[in-house]
Amino acid sequence: MDHFKHIYRKKAQAYQRLVAAEDVDGNLFPAIERVAPVNGAKLLDLGSGTGRIPLLANGKAAEIITLDLHASMLHEQQEQCNNVGARWKIIQGDMRELPIGKNWADITTAGWAIGHFMSWYGDQAKSQINRVIEGIERVTKSGGGVVIIESLTTGSLTPAPPSDHLAEYYTWLEDEWGFTRQEIQTDYQFNSLEEAAASVEFFFGTEFADKVRANNWVRLPEWTGVWGKTI
């Protein structure tokens, strides 16, 4: 099984603990709002995982719908939703076949999700990504915003695509689909070096955990790309 699919199916709680430490300076939400205002909006979040984006939008968006393929991630998201006393609609589904009406969303987000298609679908990746983006454009209102969020490398002092195939995907977003990129710093902040190493090992591997220890990264550098466009 693919490493990330295994995490999303079996290790949702560990994943949530990891991402809860990310974006210590709070740069992500302002970057989303530079694309489209969240306050009073109907927000659709695809590949929603354990709920990073709806947790940021909670109390601001008028209505939130989230969708993810993996039941375990959505179960953890429901726990996070309950923890903050919030209510939003959670759907298990495939972002290539959106069960959402045309022009429903004022803003549609997809965080750290579509990029996986590059490894999951091989030669068919581009056509599958096109299906996703076409669906996003269908469900987003004219004048609404679309935000796609992906990694620009963990453990680096400068932002860059983590791999050649992700660089290719990012270029498609900009050149073929008309997205504009923002590059923001979303560092992880841990309470101790050992917590940092233990938290990242299951996701990034033992070699990376050793790098965290060697660099004394209690604050772990992280860069994120926020691609936005108006429909």
Secondary structure, DSSP 4 states (H G I P E B T S, - for coil): --HHHHHHHH-HHHHHHHHTTS-TT--HHHHHHHHS--TT-EEEEES-TTTHHHHHHTTTSSEEEEEES-HHHHHHHHHHHHHTT---EEEE--TTS--S-TT-EEEEEEES-GGGHHHHSGGGHHHHHHHHHHHHHHHEEEEEEEEEEEEEEES-SS---SSHHHHHHHHHHHHTT--EEEEEE--EE-SSHHHHHHHHHHHH-HHHHHHHHHTT-SEE-EEEEEEEEE-
